[in-house]
């Protein structure tokens, strides 16, 4: 593929996009000359793109005057196609993706350009797979969603656990926890808005999945433990509820791929969010219940969008978190695998005894929303750029676990501050 740029950051003037651009600058600074790559930024305004590059230049000490600025707007399909024709991989940072994502995916697939994003919206992710997988495969390009904190740690972490288990894995439990040193950390409005519409339209998933997955996974003989909605876990020593993010849906998309396309034993998966304090967890549950009720009604969605700071108790702002807040926030994702020490020949073969072997993978990093997410996105793009010959089929729309299972993505992330370690 001969293009002017290796990578194009679309939406570089947005909150996430500017940090993705900064991550590229830092990555290039530490990249050996023989492995360097070309890049550009894209957005609606040349002057705003120039301002963002000046800000990044001030923070990194790098001269960015030569970085090309591309004008592209999702309301102008031709401008999106023109942008896609210039690059090998588009890093799409313009959300919410249910409103603005398909225009970019469609242009990239039609123009033969790889596409990665940081969407945590299952409806968008699965509808893109349903609509564009075959065409992307024919074009020989990859569309990989969820390449941020949602959901590379969970999906690629599960793959890493399976690859290092030494036998068949029956189930994986994920526990997500963050630590901000007791200080509140703001959330950007864009993340809040994506959550509003993702939950409001959750009923779209069942009919979508019936089309996307006509063949079900085999029913497991040994079902994984079903935890209570609110429970205390001795594994992570804290109070847990089901994780409301996209991790489970993304992981199960990969598991379907591994079973149907690569004849691998499918893994059951559940994801949980952990808090140390029962009081904090109860506040979160009550807030979540109110949020869940409001998104079911037009007036409720309006109020949540119009007054995000009030309804989030001050956590959501249009400005997002300050750099010092983000730098203090760390995360640990604990993936607990349970299975057998032996590996059966066929994925449909059934073990005679219940699973007794366990292994744990921990994924750690800093600033999950806008630090680790940017690292994951940039490294995913570079992996496609350098190792597309190790990815499935000749192209298509995939979740990250399925897309990058045979690449060096985890090694790349380990070298860039998002670490995967096998414990136990």
Phi, psi and omega in degrees: 000116181258112181223161181293323182235145174285313182234142172232124176269108179266128185090032185291345178270354177281173185297312179288318184301321181292328178283331173295316178299318179295323178296322176297317179300314180294323179294316179298324181299327182257008182269131177301147184309321182290345182248016182293166181214160179260153182206165178211165176246151181222146179182186186282336188229123177298319182294321178291323176297319179297320179296316179297317179296323177296318178297315180295321178300319179295324181280331186256343183077012181260141178279116185246018182296334183274353179292124184286144180247123184249130177273121179210138185221131182298339178280355180236091184305324181295323179293326178292319178296318179298319177298313183300325181293341183273342188238160174275321179226128174260126175262101189271114182246019184258110178232180357298141187289334179295337178263322190238359188277318187297324180304321182283317177301312181301314180296317181296317180295315181295327182266002177071043183239134177295153184220131173230151179213178180243031182294139171242031185249100185304322181299315179295311184300315184283328176291326177294322177294318180296317187278325194239001184299311184296317180293320177297321178296316178297323181281346180075031180234161183247134172245112184236113178267177177058039183266035176234208174303324161267107003216036180298315179303316181288311187286309178290330176295322176294318177299315179299319178297314180299317182293335183250012185283324183078051183150195179268132175267128179270319185206156176227130171252129179254135176236120183256125176220147176235158180221120180246019179066025179084001181259142178292144179238126182288161176238139180285147183304324181301320177295318178300315182294320177298320179295320180303308186280334175295314180287322181298330184247026180299335180291350178286342188291319184301307179295328178296315182290331178295331176278320185287326184235074180294334179256117181285160171288151178295144179288127183288142176290321181250097181287144180291159182299130177266110181280156172293157181306310175246119182212157175263131181254127174283341181294314181247004176054061178189177179269138188228147170226164176304134181288124185281359182281190186269002188306311185297316182296323179291314179300317182291332173297318178295319181296323176296319177298312182298322181287310187282326186259331185239006175055046177253151179297124182285147183253135171281153183210139171225145182238139182229150173256134184246138171231143180289322186262133175296323179298314179298320180294319179295321176298319179295317180296314180297316177299320179295323178294317178297315178302314182297325177289315184299321185290349180280350185234147181301315180294326178294315178298320179300314182295318179296321179284325184283326184232059184297322182295319179295311186284349176255012182057035175092358185278333183257129177221160176287338180277335182078182182289149175284155181306320181293329175293314183296321182293336181275343186273122177243162177223152172225125174249120180256122179247114183254113180261138177233135182187214184235153180284344179253155181246120180282158187292313183253146181293341179266354176295149185245131177289143183286327185248157177297155180292136182230347182270140177228148171216154184233136171244136175241133177247126184231153177183184182241146174052071186301322186287323189224002176249291178300323178301316181293320177299314180299316182296313182295317180291328175296316179297316180293327178295316176299317182299319187262335191227032181296341177289348178260002183265163189293148177051215178251001183155181179140183178255120187223155165284162187296324181300313179292320184293318191251012186302327185253013180258184179261024184304315182297320176298319179298318180293320177302327180278352185235025170095357173249103193256139175247121181231139177268124182229130178083000000 
